[in-house]
Amino acid sequence: LLVAARSLVLPLVVAQHIDSISKARMETAVVVYLLLWYVGNYYFNIFNKAAGIASGGAAFAFTLASLQLVIGSGWVVSLWVLGLRQRPALSASQALRLLPLGLVTAVAHGSAIYANLAGSLSFSQIVKAGEPAFAAAVGYGVYRNGVSWRKLLCLVPVIGGIAIASATELDYTLASFAAVSLANLAAAFRGCENKRVMAGELQAALGGEGNAYGVTTLWAALLLLPAIFATGEYERRSAFVALWRADGGEGGGLRFNAVLSGLLFYLYNEVSTRALRHLSGVGHSVANTAKRAVVIVGSAVAFGEQMDRPKAVGCAIAIAGTFLYAIADDIPRLGGGTKRD
């Protein structure tokens, strides 16, 4: 496991600096980015689920989620301190303007981790495919962003596919469904807030996408801590400390899986940001849809989770609907026509 982790983390670290190594052969660099994004995301989910199993399922979900954000924060701060990356030149008021983005990032991460640990990993990923529905509602209702009829029509297979996949799900709890729905809602706000932040003068002060994600992670690590108190995990801290010292319960490996999941979470998110910067909107959609499919199928195989025909069919319908939603407004252009709502 240690050798495998090292062979995975090192390429992700190098990928953070590909832009500074060479601008040539960018097509090859994008392929490398995408590969590392997929592999990093997949193994993050595997290590995270293993850490959850070792710590009693969702009993300490927010403790693990906070630990992962703290590890990511430590990583980016070390880059700044060691001079390996230019520090963001933010004033106090500018840093405070990133607080809303940090808050929704904290909610999205904490809720997703709870959902992944409270039920089957594959099922929570299927429900995550419903994120476009939340994005459309938040974008229109809060940020007044218009949504075309094509996109609205594509929400039908997304919601229908999730319903079909949920019908025969055995490892399912209402709490995990509510948590992943909250994660989808927070992710919708995060997407809109991120666009708002990177469209103004904050972009220059931050010094690039990597720093933007780093500062957001710092805020998220701080703002997720209250959840440990609100859920009663702090009152049971002695039990978690005992599990940590014993390296977990069932299956063991708590420390290894917790630390690796935190490091991989930060690295794959930053690498994905760099990859998507070089992709068109359609390319982004294809990449994100394929990633979701890889995680759903891979997690089902890794943990022996149920993947019967209704669940597989519902999963395929939901993912197809997600992809069509993402490219709906580009279809006329791809066919030689023009966009019309």
N, C-alpha and C positions, 0 to 999 in steps of 0.2 A: 504493500500500500504506500509506503514511504517513497519508494522508487517511482511508482506511478504518479503520485502527487507531485514529486519534483519534476518529472517529465512534462506535467501539465502546466504547472505554475510558471516555470521558467520561460516557455514560449509566450505566455500571456504578458509577462513582464517585459520581454523584448518587444512585443507587439505595441506596447505603449509608446515606444520610441522609434518606430519604423519611419515615421515622417521625418525625424531628425537625421536618420541614417542616409536616406536617399529618396529622391523624388521620382527616380526612374522606375520603370516597370510597375506603375501604379495598379494596373489590372491584376498583376500577381499579388500585390500587397492586399488588395481588396479580398481576393480569394482566401488568403491567409487569415485576414481579419474575420471573415465569415466562419471559417473552419474553427478558429479558436473561440469565437462567440458561441457556436453551437456546442462544442465540446465543454467549454467552461460552464455554460448554462446547465447542460445535462448533468455534469458531475457536481455542480453546486446543489442541484435538487437531490442527488443521490446522497451526498455527504450530509446535507441538512436533514433529510429523512432519517438517516442512520443515527445522527445526533439526537433526534427526537425520540427514536425508539430506545436509545440508551438512557435517556433521561425521563422516561415514563410517558411517552406520547406528547400530548399538548399541555402537560402539567406545568412545564416551564417554557412555553412557547415564546413569551415576550422577553424572558431572560435571554434565551438563545438569539432572538431577533436583535435585541439590544447589543449583545456581545458581538454579533456579526458586524453591526454598524460601527462599533467601537474599533474593531480590528481594521475595517476599511479606513476609518478616520486616522488611525495610527499609521497606516501605510502611506496615505497621501501627505500627512504632516511630516513624515520622515523624508519624503522626496523634497519637500520644501526646505527643511532644516539642513539636509545634506547638500543642497544646491543642485540637485539632479533635475529640478523643475523650477521654473520661474514662479515666484510667489505672486498671488493675486494682489493687486494694489487697490484694495477696497477701503473706503472710509467706513466709520462706524454706522453711519446712516445707510450707506449702500449695503452693508452686510445685513442690516435689519430688514431691508427690502427683500432679502432672500428667505426670510423666516417663513412666509406662507408656503413657498416651494418646499422648504425643509419639512414643514408640518405634514403636508399631504404625502410627501415621500415616506415619512415615518409611519403614517397610517397605512399606506399601501403595503409597505414591507411587513409591518407587524401583523396586519390582518392576513396577508398571504402566507406567512410562516405558520400562523395558528391554523389556517385552513388546511395546509399541507400536512400538519401533524395530527389534526383532529380526525381526518378521514383519509381515504386513499389518495395518493399523490396524483394518479392519473385522472381521477374524477375532478379534483380541484383545478387541474390544468384544463379540463374540458370546459368547466364553468368560466374559467378565465378567458376562454375564447369569446365570451359574451361582452367583453370590454367595449367593442364598438357601440353597443346599444347605450351604455352609460356615457361614452364619449359624445354621442349625438345629443343626448338629453342635456348634459352639462354644457356643451358648446352652444347649443341653441338657447337654453333657459337662463344661463348665467352670463355667458360671454357674447351672446347675441350673434353667434356664428351660424350662418345659414346651412341647412342640410338639404341636399337635392333629393328628389323623389326616387332616384336610382338607389341612393344609399339607404333610404328608408325601406325600400322594397327588399334590399338585401338583408335587413334585420330579421325578416321572417324565417329564413333557413337557420340563421344563427340561434334564435330563441327556440325554434322548433327542434333543432338538432340537440340542444342542451336538454330539452324536455324528454326527448326519446332516450338519450343516454342516461338520464336520471331515473327512468322508470324501473330499471332492474338493478340499480346500484345497491349493493348490500352494505358496503363499508361507507355509510353515509350518515351524517348527523345534521340536524337543522343548524347547529352552531357553525359547522364548517361551511355550509352553504351561505349563511349570513356573513361569515367572515370573508369569504372570497368575493361576495357581492360588494362588501364594503371596500375591499381591495380594488375592485374594478372601478368603483365610484371615485376613490382617491386617486387612482391612476389617471382617470379622465381629467380631474382637476390638475394633476401634475403635468400632463401634456400641455394643457392650456397655459398654465403658469410658466412652464419652461419656455414656451414660445414668446410670452410676454417679456420675460427676463432677458432672453437672448436677442430681443429686437431693439433694445435701448442701449443707453450708454454703459450699462453694466457689463456688456459683452467685452468692451475694451478693458475695463477695470479688472475683470476676471482673468483675462489673458488666455482664453480658449475654452473648448468644451471640457477638457480634462479637469481644469481648475473649477469650472462651474459645477461639475459633478462632485468634485472633492469638497467644496464648500457646502453644497447641498447635503452631502453625507454627514458632515460635521453637525449641521443643524438637526438632521434627522436623528442622529445618535443621542443628542441632548433631549430632543422633544419626545422620544419614545420611552425614556426612563420612567415618566409617571405611570405608564401602563403597567409596569412591574408592581407598583403600589396598588393601583386601582383593581387589579385582578387577584390580589392576595398572594402573589408569588413572593413578594418581599417577606411576608410573614412566615413563609415556608423556606426561607433562604438557607437555614441550617440543613434541610434535606438536600437542597441542590449542592451545597458545599460538600456534603458527605458523598453524593454521587460523583462530583467532580474529582474528589480525592481518590475514590475507588475506580475511577475511569468508567463510570456508568454502570447500569444494571444489565438488562438483557442484551447480550451480544458484546457489551463493552465498547471501547473506542470512543467514548464521549469527547475527550479532550481533542484527539486527532480530528474527528469529524467536525466538531464545532469550530476549531481554528481554521481548518481548510475551507469550510463552507463560507466563513466570513471573508477570507482572503479571495476566494474565487468569486464571491458575489460582487466585490468591488472591481476586481480585474475584468471580469467578463462584461460588466456594465460599461466600463470605460472603453474597452476594446470595441464593443458594439456601437458606441457613440462614434468612434473613429471610422468604423466600417460604413455606417449609414450616411456619414457625411459625404462619401464618394459614390452613393447610389442614387438613382432616380427614385421618384415616388413609387413607381411600379416595382422597381427592384427591391426597395425597402419592404413592400408588401409581400412579395414572393419570399424574401428571406425570413421575415417574421413569421409567416404562416408555416413555412417548412420547419422552423425552429420549434414551434408549438407541437407539430406532429411528432418530431423526433423525441421530445420530452415525454409526451403522452405514451407513446409506444414503448420507449426505452424504460420508463419508470414502471410500467405494468410488467414488463419482463423481469426487471431487476428485483422487484419485491413480490413477484408472484401474484399481482393483483388481478381481479376478475376483468376479463375483456371479452365478454360474450358478444353475440351478433348484434343485439339491439344497442349495446354500448358502443361497439365499433362503428355501426351505421350512424348513430347519432353524433358521434365524434367527427366522422367524415363530413356529415352535412354541416355541422357547426363550423368546422375549419374552412370548408369551401365557402360558406356564407361570409365568414370573416375576410377571406381573401377577396371575394367579389365586392364586399363593402369598401375595402381599401382602394380598389382600382375602378370603382363604378364610374366616377367622373372622368376617368381617362379612357374608357372604352370607346367613346365617339372619336377621340383624337387618334387612338390606335387604328381605328377603322377608316381614318381619313376624313372624319366629320368634325364637328365642333361641339363643345360642351353647351348643353342647355338644361336648365333646371325644369 
